[in-house]
Amino acid sequence: MRKLYFYLFLTPFFAILPVFALVPGEKSGEYKFRIEWINCSPMPLGKIDPEKHRNIPDFRAVVFFYTRSGESDAMVSLLENARRSFNGKLLIAIITPDNVSDAEEFSKRHPDSRLRMAVDMERKLTPAFMQGGGMILPTAFLMDKNGKILWRGEAADLPEAAEQAINGKLDTDIQQKTAVLTDRMHQALANGNMLQILRIAEQIFAIAPGHPAALRMAVFAAESTRREQLAWELTMKQHAAAKHLPRITFTALELILRHRSLQSNLPALITDFDQCGYAPRIRYAFADALLRNFPYRSEAVIGAKRILESTPLALQAAPEEMAMVLSMRARLFYALGDLDGALENQSEAVQIYRSSGDKNGTANAEQFLKFFQDIKKESPVKK
C-alpha cells in the first residue's frame, strides 16, 4: 500500500539539463552510443525485430535519472510496482549518465528488482533523447513496438500513461501538444513566473483534463503565492472534469493535509470518493491515507471504515494484498478502540507475510504487531 500511496503523491525531483526531449510521435532509433547494461540483457531502444526480440512486449519505457539522487530508491519502488502490475505487458529500463560504479552500487540496493538498467557510458544517449532546451530528470519515454514515442513526461506519471496505452486510450496527438506546453511550464517554473504557469496549465487542461504534470505545477504555483483556495478550486475543477483519474482526489487530500483552512472540505471529499466506484486497490489506498494522516479526525476514521466495509477483497488476491488489507483493518480496529480486533487482524497479516517470504513486509507487520501487543499489556483490566 505504501508503494501505491507513494505513486499517487510523488513529487518529482528536478535536475535541469540543457536540452528538450523527443516528443510523442517521433521515433527512437537504435543508437550506436556505448551503453553498458548492468546484470541484464539489453533492451532494444528502436523498432522491435519480431525474430530477434520475441520476448520483448509491445510497450517499452526508458527512464533517465541520476542514481545518486535522494529520490532514486523511491523511484525504483514506483517503477517496479508498475512493472509487476502490468504483468509482462511493459518492459522498463533505467538509463543513467552516472558512472558504472554508482550504477552497480545502486543495483545492489535493489536485488529483487527486475527493471533493466544501463549506463550511458559516453553521456550521449541522454542528450539524444533530450533534444534541444530545458528538461527535468527523471524523465520517462513510453514507446511502441515500432519505436514511436507515445508519451514523454515525468517518471512519476509513467504508470498512468502506460495503463492508458495498454488499454488503447492514449492519444499521441494530444500527448504531443501537451508535451510542448509542459516544456513551457517548466521554463516558467525555472524563471519563477507563477502566473504564467497557471495560464499554461489552463491551456493544457483544455486539451487534457486532469493532466498530472500540469496539475502538480499549477497547485505548486497557487500555493507558492499563498492562494490555497485557488489551489483547491482548480484541483476540484479538474476532478469534476476527469473523475476517472483517482489521483486528483489524492491531490485534494494532500491539500487538506497541508492547509488547515481547507480541512472543512474533508467530509465532502470522502463522500465524493466513496461514490466514484474506483477499483479496490484505489479504495484501499484512500482508506489507508485517511487512517495514516487523519488518525484523530472522526470523519476520516468513519470514512475509512465505510470504504473498507464496502470494498470486497478479490478471491484471487495476491498474498501481499491480503496481508496489506488485514494490516489496514488492524489499524482501523485500533482507531475504533477495538484492540483485540487489531491484534487478530495484524497477527494474521504477519503470518501471510511470513508464508509469502516477503521479508520487508514481514518486518513492518511485526513492528505493528508488537505495538498492539505492548499497548494490550498496558491496557487497564476491566472490572
DADAKA-V538879 format. One record per backbone hydrogen bond with DSSP energy under -1.0 kcal/mol. CO is the residue of the C=O (numbers start at 0). NH is the residue of the N-H. If there is no record, write none. Layout:
co=CO nh=NH
co=CO nh=NH
This chain:
co=0 nh=4
co=1 nh=5
co=2 nh=6
co=3 nh=7
co=4 nh=8
co=5 nh=9
co=16 nh=18
co=16 nh=134
co=22 nh=25
co=25 nh=148
co=28 nh=30
co=33 nh=120
co=35 nh=118
co=48 nh=52
co=52 nh=55
co=58 nh=90
co=59 nh=142
co=60 nh=92
co=61 nh=140
co=62 nh=94
co=63 nh=138
co=65 nh=68
co=68 nh=71
co=70 nh=74
co=71 nh=75
co=72 nh=76
co=73 nh=77
co=74 nh=78
co=75 nh=79
co=76 nh=80
co=77 nh=81
co=78 nh=82
co=79 nh=83
co=80 nh=84
co=81 nh=85
co=83 nh=86
co=85 nh=88
co=90 nh=60
co=91 nh=115
co=92 nh=62
co=93 nh=117
co=94 nh=64
co=95 nh=119
co=98 nh=102
co=99 nh=103
co=100 nh=104
co=101 nh=105
co=102 nh=106
co=103 nh=107
co=104 nh=108
co=106 nh=109
co=109 nh=112
co=115 nh=93
co=116 nh=37
co=117 nh=95
co=118 nh=35
co=118 nh=120
co=119 nh=122
co=123 nh=127
co=124 nh=128
co=125 nh=129
co=128 nh=21
co=128 nh=130
co=134 nh=16
co=137 nh=154
co=138 nh=63
co=139 nh=152
co=140 nh=61
co=141 nh=149
co=141 nh=150
co=142 nh=59
co=143 nh=146
co=144 nh=47
co=146 nh=27
co=147 nh=143
co=148 nh=24
co=150 nh=141
co=152 nh=139
co=153 nh=156
co=154 nh=157
co=156 nh=160
co=157 nh=161
co=158 nh=162
co=159 nh=163
co=160 nh=164
co=161 nh=165
co=162 nh=166
co=163 nh=168
co=164 nh=167
co=170 nh=174
co=171 nh=175
co=172 nh=176
co=173 nh=177
co=174 nh=178
co=175 nh=179
co=176 nh=180
co=177 nh=181
co=178 nh=182
co=179 nh=183
co=180 nh=184
co=181 nh=185
co=182 nh=186
co=183 nh=187
co=184 nh=188
co=185 nh=189
co=186 nh=190
co=187 nh=192
co=188 nh=191
co=191 nh=193
co=192 nh=196
co=193 nh=197
co=194 nh=198
co=195 nh=199
co=196 nh=200
co=197 nh=201
co=198 nh=202
co=199 nh=203
co=200 nh=204
co=201 nh=205
co=203 nh=207
co=207 nh=210
co=210 nh=214
co=211 nh=215
co=212 nh=216
co=213 nh=217
co=214 nh=218
co=215 nh=219
co=216 nh=220
co=217 nh=221
co=218 nh=222
co=219 nh=223
co=221 nh=226
co=222 nh=225
co=226 nh=230
co=227 nh=231
co=228 nh=232
co=229 nh=233
co=230 nh=234
co=231 nh=235
co=232 nh=236
co=233 nh=237
co=234 nh=238
co=235 nh=239
co=236 nh=240
co=237 nh=241
co=241 nh=244
co=244 nh=247
co=245 nh=249
co=246 nh=250
co=247 nh=251
co=248 nh=252
co=249 nh=253
co=250 nh=254
co=251 nh=255
co=252 nh=256
co=253 nh=257
co=254 nh=258
co=258 nh=261
co=259 nh=262
co=261 nh=264
co=262 nh=265
co=264 nh=268
co=265 nh=269
co=266 nh=270
co=267 nh=271
co=268 nh=272
co=269 nh=273
co=270 nh=274
co=272 nh=275
co=278 nh=282
co=279 nh=283
co=280 nh=284
co=281 nh=285
co=282 nh=286
co=283 nh=287
co=284 nh=288
co=285 nh=289
co=286 nh=290
co=287 nh=291
co=288 nh=292
co=289 nh=293
co=293 nh=296
co=296 nh=300
co=297 nh=301
co=298 nh=302
co=299 nh=303
co=300 nh=304
co=301 nh=305
co=302 nh=306
co=303 nh=307
co=304 nh=308
co=305 nh=309
co=307 nh=310
co=313 nh=316
co=317 nh=321
co=318 nh=322
co=319 nh=323
co=320 nh=324
co=321 nh=325
co=322 nh=326
co=323 nh=327
co=324 nh=328
co=325 nh=329
co=326 nh=330
co=327 nh=331
co=328 nh=332
co=329 nh=333
co=330 nh=334
co=331 nh=335
co=332 nh=337
co=333 nh=336
co=337 nh=341
co=338 nh=342
co=339 nh=343
co=340 nh=344
co=341 nh=345
co=342 nh=346
co=343 nh=347
co=344 nh=348
co=345 nh=349
co=346 nh=350
co=347 nh=351
co=348 nh=352
co=349 nh=353
co=350 nh=354
co=351 nh=355
co=352 nh=357
co=356 nh=358
co=357 nh=361
co=358 nh=362
co=359 nh=363
co=360 nh=364
co=361 nh=365
co=362 nh=366
co=363 nh=367
co=364 nh=368
co=365 nh=369
co=366 nh=370
co=367 nh=371
co=368 nh=372
co=369 nh=373
co=370 nh=374
co=371 nh=375
co=372 nh=376
co=373 nh=377
